[in-house]
Amino acid sequence: MEVDLIFKVAAVGLLAAVINILLQRSGRDEQALMTTIAALVVVLTMLVQKISDLFSMIKSLFHL
C-alpha cells in the first residue's frame, strides 16, 4: 500500500473535519453534513480506483 494514499485520506479527513466544525458553529448544520458526505465520496473514489488497480494486477498475474 502506498503511503501517499494514507496521507491523502488523512488530509481530506482533517480538512472535512475543520470545515464541518466551522459550519456547525455558524449554525449551518445542513451544509456541514453535505461537506462530510462530499469528503466521504472523494475518499471512496480514491479507494475504488486503488481496488480496481489491485484487481487488474491480480488478473494479469494469473493470466485471466
Buried (B, 14 or more C-beta within 10 A) or exposed (E): EEEEBEEBBEEBBEEBEEBBEEBBEEEEEEBBEEBBEEBEEBBEEBEEEEEEEEEEEEEEEEEE
